[in-house]
Amino acid sequence: MDDFMTSAEAARLLGVGPTSVKRWSDAGLLACVRTAGKHRRFRREEVERFQRAQGGSSGADAGEVDAWVERLLAGAEPHTIVSALLSERGRLGSWWRTADLLGEVLVELGLRWQRGSISVLQEHLASEQLSRALARCCESIPVRSGAPRALLVSALSDEHTLGLQLAELCLRERNWNVLWAGRSVPEAELEQRIREGGCQLLGLSAAQNLQEREALEDLVRRFGPLCEEHGVALVLGGLGAWPDPAPHLPRFQRVRTFRELSSSLEAVRG
């Protein structure tokens, strides 16, 4: 087991607390195996890969995440949350770092709901508070005329759009216009929009609860070739059971963090 690390050992290597490592594992960001006693063990190469992918990220510790969770659960006014978001943006230096921090906050909210420590109503109210504040932040970021356009959509039956809002922050910071489609968009209408042109990127999001791998693979088979044909980048985000990128679809990218999203935008624009 020399190639395997405990949660504490992985945390030391990553420069965070064990709680962060467990949260990343629960969210599917950092793969682990379980011992007979149900303890987590992490392959060293997987931890090092995760460390490279997270290079320069928010570096959020449990205290930072918990502080944000408590702020949202306390029912702060949207303008107060906007101020806190702008403060985080200033501290961390980019919206993608802020988005990666908030992604961990959303994971923690979900875990608290699963454990029964907060109610469905509390989780919904906290999410709505954050959503309203993110919308205000997005509106405050100017984008030049003629900037490329990204069409953002939740995949299949996914009702979660906070990840898309965080993606919009990253896109606007990179000088992209965002066409916000949100949830429950008929696939035929998306196809028509791609054929008509007017967007350079299609972003599809699937939250962790969407583990319908076959349905998500069908979605990629449907939109992958269509996007290639029309010169549109296909970017798949979220922790749903998306398939891995296919060699015959060079414009198809799978991202798991907002750092990866930001890097992918540079590649799309060349």
One Martini backbone bead per residue (centre of mass of N, CA, C, O) as a GRO file, in nm:
protein
  270
    1MET     BB    1   0.051   0.066   0.010
    2ASP     BB    2   0.264   0.292  -0.080
    3ASP     BB    3   0.068   0.432  -0.311
    4PHE     BB    4  -0.096   0.512  -0.059
    5MET     BB    5  -0.317   0.750   0.103
    6THR     BB    6  -0.422   0.931   0.340
    7SER     BB    7  -0.600   1.201   0.421
    8ALA     BB    8  -0.367   1.340   0.575
    9GLU     BB    9  -0.146   1.304   0.356
   10ALA     BB   10  -0.298   1.448   0.128
   11ALA     BB   11  -0.330   1.717   0.277
   12ARG     BB   12  -0.029   1.785   0.306
   13LEU     BB   13   0.034   1.789   0.000
   14LEU     BB   14  -0.207   2.013  -0.059
   15GLY     BB   15  -0.238   2.225   0.187
   16VAL     BB   16  -0.472   2.101   0.371
   17GLY     BB   17  -0.740   1.976   0.512
   18PRO     BB   18  -0.909   1.680   0.559
   19THR     BB   19  -1.191   1.797   0.491
   20SER     BB   20  -1.129   1.874   0.197
   21VAL     BB   21  -1.064   1.592   0.096
   22LYS     BB   22  -1.342   1.469   0.165
   23ARG     BB   23  -1.507   1.662  -0.010
   24TRP     BB   24  -1.374   1.592  -0.283
   25SER     BB   25  -1.452   1.297  -0.269
   26ASP     BB   26  -1.765   1.330  -0.245
   27ALA     BB   27  -1.765   1.504  -0.528
   28GLY     BB   28  -1.554   1.347  -0.736
   29LEU     BB   29  -1.258   1.491  -0.762
   30LEU     BB   30  -1.124   1.264  -0.563
   31ALA     BB   31  -1.009   0.968  -0.584
   32CYS     BB   32  -1.103   0.656  -0.414
   33VAL     BB   33  -1.058   0.408  -0.171
   34ARG     BB   34  -1.163   0.128   0.030
   35THR     BB   35  -1.141  -0.023   0.306
   36ALA     BB   36  -1.260  -0.260   0.515
   37GLY     BB   37  -1.302  -0.002   0.726
   38LYS     BB   38  -1.386   0.259   0.532
   39HIS     BB   39  -1.130   0.390   0.446
   40ARG     BB   40  -0.948   0.620   0.294
   41ARG     BB   41  -0.769   0.594  -0.026
   42PHE     BB   42  -0.490   0.743  -0.208
   43ARG     BB   43  -0.344   0.784  -0.489
   44ARG     BB   44  -0.065   0.949  -0.552
   45GLU     BB   45  -0.113   1.017  -0.856
   46GLU     BB   46  -0.393   1.146  -0.806
   47VAL     BB   47  -0.303   1.370  -0.615
   48GLU     BB   48  -0.097   1.498  -0.813
   49ARG     BB   49  -0.302   1.559  -1.033
   50PHE     BB   50  -0.481   1.740  -0.860
   51GLN     BB   51  -0.262   1.945  -0.793
   52ARG     BB   52  -0.216   2.041  -1.084
   53ALA     BB   53  -0.515   2.127  -1.141
   54GLN     BB   54  -0.508   2.327  -0.868
   55GLY     BB   55  -0.319   2.527  -0.951
   56GLY     BB   56  -0.393   2.834  -0.812
   57SER     BB   57  -0.620   2.809  -0.640
   58SER     BB   58  -0.806   2.891  -0.368
   59GLY     BB   59  -0.732   2.714  -0.109
   60ALA     BB   60  -0.957   2.609   0.056
   61ASP     BB   61  -1.076   2.584   0.367
   62ALA     BB   62  -1.298   2.493   0.600
   63GLY     BB   63  -1.342   2.780   0.714
   64GLU     BB   64  -1.423   2.921   0.449
   65VAL     BB   65  -1.660   2.742   0.378
   66ASP     BB   66  -1.822   2.771   0.644
   67ALA     BB   67  -1.857   3.078   0.631
   68TRP     BB   68  -2.032   3.073   0.375
   69VAL     BB   69  -2.256   2.891   0.472
   70GLU     BB   70  -2.343   3.069   0.712
   71ARG     BB   71  -2.410   3.320   0.548
   72LEU     BB   72  -2.639   3.186   0.380
   73LEU     BB   73  -2.810   3.072   0.625
   74ALA     BB   74  -2.860   3.369   0.753
   75GLY     BB   75  -2.990   3.560   0.528
   76ALA     BB   76  -2.849   3.752   0.358
   77GLU     BB   77  -2.831   4.005   0.172
   78PRO     BB   78  -2.742   4.040  -0.151
   79HIS     BB   79  -2.549   4.289  -0.111
   80THR     BB   80  -2.371   4.140   0.097
   81ILE     BB   81  -2.284   3.909  -0.093
   82VAL     BB   82  -2.162   4.081  -0.310
   83SER     BB   83  -1.940   4.201  -0.134
   84ALA     BB   84  -1.811   3.925  -0.068
   85LEU     BB   85  -1.746   3.846  -0.360
   86LEU     BB   86  -1.563   4.089  -0.427
   87SER     BB   87  -1.361   4.027  -0.205
   88GLU     BB   88  -1.274   3.751  -0.312
   89ARG     BB   89  -1.179   3.851  -0.587
   90GLY     BB   90  -0.954   4.030  -0.470
   91ARG     BB   91  -0.801   3.808  -0.307
   92LEU     BB   92  -0.773   3.585  -0.554
   93GLY     BB   93  -0.777   3.742  -0.865
   94SER     BB   94  -1.041   3.569  -0.959
   95TRP     BB   95  -1.327   3.407  -1.063
   96TRP     BB   96  -1.232   3.111  -1.075
   97ARG     BB   97  -1.142   3.096  -0.782
   98THR     BB   98  -1.412   3.174  -0.661
   99ALA     BB   99  -1.574   2.942  -0.793
  100ASP     BB  100  -1.420   2.709  -0.656
  101LEU     BB  101  -1.504   2.787  -0.374
  102LEU     BB  102  -1.817   2.778  -0.425
  103GLY     BB  103  -1.825   2.482  -0.503
  104GLU     BB  104  -1.761   2.386  -0.214
  105VAL     BB  105  -2.005   2.515  -0.083
  106LEU     BB  106  -2.218   2.347  -0.236
  107VAL     BB  107  -2.123   2.075  -0.137
  108GLU     BB  108  -2.169   2.132   0.166
  109LEU     BB  109  -2.469   2.182   0.151
  110GLY     BB  110  -2.538   1.898   0.042
  111LEU     BB  111  -2.418   1.738   0.282
  112ARG     BB  112  -2.598   1.860   0.503
  113TRP     BB  113  -2.860   1.758   0.383
  114GLN     BB  114  -2.790   1.453   0.382
  115ARG     BB  115  -2.741   1.457   0.707
  116GLY     BB  116  -2.976   1.661   0.831
  117SER     BB  117  -2.865   1.962   0.926
  118ILE     BB  118  -3.050   2.054   0.690
  119SER     BB  119  -3.298   2.174   0.508
  120VAL     BB  120  -3.449   2.221   0.217
  121LEU     BB  121  -3.518   2.515   0.267
  122GLN     BB  122  -3.236   2.611   0.347
  123GLU     BB  123  -3.097   2.531   0.084
  124HIS     BB  124  -3.274   2.704  -0.105
  125LEU     BB  125  -3.225   2.982   0.023
  126ALA     BB  126  -2.919   2.985  -0.007
  127SER     BB  127  -2.912   2.947  -0.317
  128GLU     BB  128  -3.081   3.200  -0.387
  129GLN     BB  129  -2.895   3.410  -0.268
  130LEU     BB  130  -2.655   3.343  -0.449
  131SER     BB  131  -2.791   3.378  -0.724
  132ARG     BB  132  -2.854   3.682  -0.699
  133ALA     BB  133  -2.561   3.775  -0.659
  134LEU     BB  134  -2.440   3.659  -0.920
  135ALA     BB  135  -2.613   3.822  -1.116
  136ARG     BB  136  -2.496   4.098  -1.033
  137CYS     BB  137  -2.203   4.037  -1.103
  138CYS     BB  138  -2.240   3.975  -1.401
  139GLU     BB  139  -2.366   4.257  -1.479
  140SER     BB  140  -2.088   4.417  -1.391
  141ILE     BB  141  -1.949   4.283  -1.643
  142PRO     BB  142  -1.789   4.388  -1.906
  143VAL     BB  143  -1.852   4.351  -2.266
  144ARG     BB  144  -1.754   4.359  -2.567
  145SER     BB  145  -1.813   4.421  -2.875
  146GLY     BB  146  -1.801   4.111  -3.051
  147ALA     BB  147  -1.797   3.894  -2.869
  148PRO     BB  148  -1.808   3.593  -2.791
  149ARG     BB  149  -2.040   3.312  -2.769
  150ALA     BB  150  -2.226   3.153  -2.500
  151LEU     BB  151  -2.415   2.857  -2.445
  152LEU     BB  152  -2.618   2.790  -2.156
  153VAL     BB  153  -2.692   2.452  -2.022
  154SER     BB  154  -2.892   2.217  -1.889
  155ALA     BB  155  -2.897   1.888  -1.857
  156LEU     BB  156  -3.169   1.752  -1.908
  157SER     BB  157  -3.316   1.743  -1.571
  158ASP     BB  158  -3.147   1.971  -1.465
  159GLU     BB  159  -3.207   2.222  -1.198
  160HIS     BB  160  -2.916   2.320  -1.182
  161THR     BB  161  -2.756   2.669  -1.206
  162LEU     BB  162  -2.506   2.764  -1.040
  163GLY     BB  163  -2.279   2.660  -1.220
  164LEU     BB  164  -2.352   2.845  -1.459
  165GLN     BB  165  -2.306   3.111  -1.309
  166LEU     BB  166  -2.007   3.062  -1.256
  167ALA     BB  167  -1.935   3.037  -1.555
  168GLU     BB  168  -2.018   3.323  -1.636
  169LEU     BB  169  -1.802   3.470  -1.481
  170CYS     BB  170  -1.563   3.345  -1.637
  171LEU     BB  171  -1.650   3.436  -1.920
  172ARG     BB  172  -1.669   3.744  -1.873
  173GLU     BB  173  -1.373   3.777  -1.784
  174ARG     BB  174  -1.297   3.660  -2.090
  175ASN     BB  175  -1.487   3.806  -2.295
  176TRP     BB  176  -1.790   3.684  -2.285
  177ASN     BB  177  -2.084   3.613  -2.411
  178VAL     BB  178  -2.411   3.528  -2.268
  179LEU     BB  179  -2.639   3.264  -2.327
  180TRP     BB  180  -2.927   3.210  -2.133
  181ALA     BB  181  -3.107   2.902  -2.095
  182GLY     BB  182  -3.078   2.683  -1.884
  183ARG     BB  183  -3.356   2.504  -1.834
  184SER     BB  184  -3.554   2.301  -2.020
  185VAL     BB  185  -3.436   2.247  -2.320
  186PRO     BB  186  -3.494   2.161  -2.620
  187GLU     BB  187  -3.291   1.992  -2.830
  188ALA     BB  188  -3.398   2.096  -3.104
  189GLU     BB  189  -3.341   2.398  -3.038
  190LEU     BB  190  -3.038   2.372  -3.004
  191GLU     BB  191  -2.975   2.269  -3.281
  192GLN     BB  192  -3.082   2.514  -3.435
  193ARG     BB  193  -2.889   2.721  -3.308
  194ILE     BB  194  -2.628   2.598  -3.416
  195ARG     BB  195  -2.703   2.619  -3.720
  196GLU     BB  196  -2.748   2.940  -3.717
  197GLY     BB  197  -2.561   3.051  -3.516
  198GLY     BB  198  -2.392   3.288  -3.283
  199CYS     BB  199  -2.196   3.061  -3.156
  200GLN     BB  200  -1.881   2.921  -3.000
  201LEU     BB  201  -2.036   2.790  -2.741
  202LEU     BB  202  -2.129   2.488  -2.563
  203GLY     BB  203  -2.274   2.465  -2.236
  204LEU     BB  204  -2.289   2.174  -2.034
  205SER     BB  205  -2.473   2.077  -1.736
  206ALA     BB  206  -2.399   1.832  -1.462
  207ALA     BB  207  -2.479   1.719  -1.182
  208GLN     BB  208  -2.407   1.477  -0.951
  209ASN     BB  209  -2.702   1.342  -0.970
  210LEU     BB  210  -2.615   1.286  -1.274
  211GLN     BB  211  -2.586   0.924  -1.355
  212GLU     BB  212  -2.681   0.906  -1.669
  213ARG     BB  213  -2.466   0.796  -1.882
  214GLU     BB  214  -2.620   0.717  -2.139
  215ALA     BB  215  -2.766   0.990  -2.179
  216LEU     BB  216  -2.505   1.162  -2.193
  217GLU     BB  217  -2.382   1.015  -2.434
  218ASP     BB  218  -2.613   1.082  -2.630
  219LEU     BB  219  -2.569   1.387  -2.618
  220VAL     BB  220  -2.284   1.382  -2.741
  221ARG     BB  221  -2.360   1.234  -3.006
  222ARG     BB  222  -2.547   1.469  -3.096
  223PHE     BB  223  -2.351   1.740  -3.044
  224GLY     BB  224  -2.065   1.690  -3.132
  225PRO     BB  225  -2.085   1.682  -3.449
  226LEU     BB  226  -2.242   1.948  -3.474
  227CYS     BB  227  -2.023   2.132  -3.357
  228GLU     BB  228  -1.801   2.059  -3.556
  229GLU     BB  229  -1.951   2.148  -3.816
  230HIS     BB  230  -1.993   2.464  -3.678
  231GLY     BB  231  -1.751   2.557  -3.486
  232VAL     BB  232  -1.824   2.441  -3.189
  233ALA     BB  233  -1.774   2.435  -2.866
  234LEU     BB  234  -1.773   2.157  -2.631
  235VAL     BB  235  -1.872   2.200  -2.287
  236LEU     BB  236  -1.838   1.995  -1.997
  237GLY     BB  237  -2.001   2.018  -1.680
  238GLY     BB  238  -1.962   1.893  -1.382
  239LEU     BB  239  -2.042   1.577  -1.183
  240GLY     BB  240  -2.141   1.415  -1.390
  241ALA     BB  241  -2.162   1.126  -1.621
  242TRP     BB  242  -1.949   1.197  -1.823
  243PRO     BB  243  -1.771   1.157  -2.084
  244ASP     BB  244  -1.495   1.133  -2.240
  245PRO     BB  245  -1.304   1.250  -2.457
  246ALA     BB  246  -1.291   1.252  -2.815
  247PRO     BB  247  -1.070   1.235  -3.075
  248HIS     BB  248  -1.301   1.306  -3.308
  249LEU     BB  249  -1.353   1.565  -3.091
  250PRO     BB  250  -1.167   1.847  -3.059
  251ARG     BB  251  -1.410   2.044  -2.929
  252PHE     BB  252  -1.417   1.850  -2.686
  253GLN     BB  253  -1.479   1.924  -2.334
  254ARG     BB  254  -1.381   1.836  -1.996
  255VAL     BB  255  -1.491   1.985  -1.686
  256ARG     BB  256  -1.438   2.022  -1.310
  257THR     BB  257  -1.328   2.314  -1.310
  258PHE     BB  258  -1.277   2.658  -1.334
  259ARG     BB  259  -0.992   2.640  -1.424
  260GLU     BB  260  -1.045   2.459  -1.670
  261LEU     BB  261  -1.236   2.652  -1.806
  262SER     BB  262  -1.042   2.890  -1.842
  263SER     BB  263  -0.838   2.728  -2.016
  264SER     BB  264  -1.039   2.647  -2.243
  265LEU     BB  265  -1.091   2.936  -2.349
  266GLU     BB  266  -0.812   2.981  -2.462
  267ALA     BB  267  -0.824   2.747  -2.670
  268VAL     BB  268  -1.074   2.838  -2.830
  269ARG     BB  269  -0.940   3.128  -2.910
  270GLY     BB  270  -0.615   3.082  -2.947
   0.00000   0.00000   0.00000
